[in-house]
């Protein structure tokens, strides 16, 4: 969904990307989070953003 230029600046940039280890104990919770954030359950995503969105404001790149 991202353009190549955006990927080069973010995800694929070795200076800014993060790689995290997911252990088998965390796999189900990680899958559930990815599914909620990127899947088809819009209501769950909206609920999560409404409840936790404020936690991420200082990380947002808002001009």
C-alpha positions in Angstrom: 0.0 0.0 0.0 3.0 2.3 0.3 4.9 3.9 -2.5 8.5 2.8 -3.0 9.8 6.2 -1.9 7.9 6.0 1.4 9.1 2.4 2.0 12.7 3.6 1.3 12.3 6.4 3.9 10.7 4.2 6.6 10.3 0.4 6.6 13.4 -0.4 4.4 15.7 2.3 5.9 18.2 0.5 8.1 18.5 3.6 10.3 14.8 3.8 11.1 13.4 0.3 10.8 12.9 -2.0 13.8 13.0 -5.8 13.7 11.5 -7.5 16.7 11.5 -11.2 17.6 8.1 -12.8 18.0 8.2 -15.9 20.2 5.7 -18.8 20.0 4.3 -17.6 23.3 3.5 -14.2 21.8 2.4 -15.4 18.3 -1.3 -15.6 19.0 -1.5 -12.1 20.7 0.7 -10.7 17.9 -1.6 -12.2 15.2 -4.7 -10.8 17.0 -3.2 -7.3 17.1 -2.2 -7.4 13.4 -5.6 -8.7 12.5 -7.3 -6.0 14.5 -5.2 -3.2 13.1 -5.0 -4.3 9.5 -7.9 -6.7 9.1 -11.6 -6.3 8.2 -12.9 -5.7 11.7 -13.4 -1.9 11.5 -15.4 -1.7 14.7 -12.5 -3.3 16.8 -10.0 -1.0 15.2 -12.0 2.1 15.9 -12.5 1.0 19.5 -8.8 0.4 19.9 -8.0 3.8 18.5 -10.6 5.5 20.7 -9.2 3.8 23.8 -5.4 4.0 23.0 -4.9 6.6 20.4 -3.8 9.2 22.8 -0.9 7.0 23.9 0.7 7.5 20.5 0.2 11.2 19.9 3.8 12.1 20.8 5.1 9.5 18.3 2.9 10.9 15.4 4.5 12.9 12.6 1.9 15.6 12.5 2.8 18.9 10.8 
